[in-house]
Amino acid sequence: MKVTTLVASTLIAASVILWAGKANAQPAGMNSNYVGAGISAGVTHDVHSDDDAVFGGNIQGRVAIPQTPISVRGAVLFGGDAAAIVPTLSYDVPLATNTNLYVGGGYSFINNEGRNTQLGNRDAAVVSVGAESEVSKNVIVYGDAKWAIDAYKNSSGDALSFQTGVGLRF
């Protein structure tokens, strides 16, 4: 069932992205590389009483692959009993000048498996959807949602977290 949901979500996201790419006057979007920090909230938890929702921080970064709509991203979510390290490959859709929407896939590595993070308590596949904008020279604001699939030990529960922050262009 989870694989079906993941495949359906991916197909819907790809359809929206490809449809959006057919516009005649494409906005410039943002091709900046950046690293930033902010807050992160895990809004789901497992059925076990010791797997509470987690609030903490994030460090995120983006490196755009030149001449493509693809970016390599990385995030570290911290603040629970462990940290989640999330490398991601994303497809970036220009929304306006210096502003992108993105959808990506990656994997969450929990540094202390079995301990709580915003993305569950075990390693899991992750789907990300977010937006980013360069609001002034060299200053980026970003926000995203990360969905970790089958992210809890001894359960098939998923995890959902929201991140936002401010980055510096490099």
N, C-alpha and C positions, 0 to 999 in steps of 0.2 A: 504494500500500500504506500509506504514512504517513497519507494522508487517511482511509482506512478505519479505521486504528487510532485516530486522533484522534476520529473520529465515534463509533466504538464506545465509547471511553473516556468521552466526553462524555455519551452516552446512559445508560451505566451509572451515572455519577456523578449525573446528573439523576434517575434512577429512585430511587436510594438517598435523595437529598435529599427528593424529593417523598413517598416512603414514610415517611421519618422525620417529615415535617411533619404526618402524620395522627394522631399520638399525642394522647390526650385531655388529658394534663397536661403542657403544654410547659414545659421549664425556662426560666428567665429569660434565660440567655445573657449575653453581654457586648456593650454598645453603645458602649464607650469609644473615643475617638480617641486615638492614641498615636504616638510616634516612638521608635525604639530602635536599639540597635547590638549586634552580636555576631559570631559566627564563621560562616564559610561554606566548604564543601568541595565542589569539583567532583570527582565520583567516576568520571567517564567521560572518555575521551579518544579522539581520532581515531586512525586507523591510521598516521598519519605520526609519525615518531620525535620531532619537535619539538613535538607537541601533547600534552604531559603533563597529568595531572590537576593541578588548581590548588587551593591552600588559601589562604584569606584572611579578609576580614571582610565585614560587611554593615551597611548602614543601611537600616532598613525603617520604613514608617509606614502607618497606616490612618486613613481618615476614613469613618465610618459615615454612610450616607444615612438621615436620620430616617424613621421609620415604615415602613421596608422592611428586608428581610434582605440588602440589597446594600451593599457597601463599595467604596470606591476605595482602592487600595493602591499603594504605590511601593516599590521596592527599588533599592539600588545595591550591586552585588557588586564588590569590589576585592581586589587582592592578586596578580594575575597581571601580565601585560604590558600589560593594558588593564582597563577597567571595563565592567561590563554594567549598563545602566540599564533597569529593568523596571517599567513601569506596568501595572497589573492591575485588572480589575473582578472582584469575587468575590461568591459567594453564601454567606452565613453561616448555619450551622445551630447553634442552641443545644444544648449538650451537658449543661451543668449551670449552676448559678448562677455568673455571671461567667466562663463558659467557652464557647468556640465551636470548631467545626470549620468549615473553609471550603474551597471549591473555586473556582478562578478561571482566567481566561484573560487573556493579555496578549501583550506583544511585548518581546523583548530587543533593545536598541540597544547595539551594541558601539562604544565611543568611538574605538577604533583597530582597525578591522576587519582581520582577518588575524592579530591578536595574541591570545594565550591569555587566557581568563577562565574562571570556573567554569561558564559557560553556552556554551562553545564559542568560536569565533573569527569568527563572522559574525552579523548580525542574524537573528532567528528568532522564530517563534511559540512561546509558552510556556504550559504548563498547570501550575498550582500547586495543591497540596493541603497544608493545614496545620491547626494548632491554636493557640489563644491563650487565656490566662487571666489575669484580674486577681488576683494572689496576695496583695496587700495594698493598702492605700489608695494609689491612683495608680501602682502598680507592675504592669507587665504582663510575662509571659514568653510567648515565641512560638517556634514552630518550624515549618518547612515544607520541602517538597521542590518543586523546580522542574524541569520536563522541557522542554528546548528541542528543538524538532523541526527536523531538517535544519540543525544548528547549526555545521557545519564547512565551510570552503571546500574545494573540490576533492573533496568526499565527501558522502555522504548520511547521515553519522553524526549521531546525536542526542546531547545532553548532559544529564546529571542532576546536580543539586547539592542539598545539604542545608544549611539555615540554622537557627540558633538564636540567641536573644538576649534582652535585657531592655529594656523600653521604659518611658517615662514618659507617663502620661495627660495630655492637655491639653484 
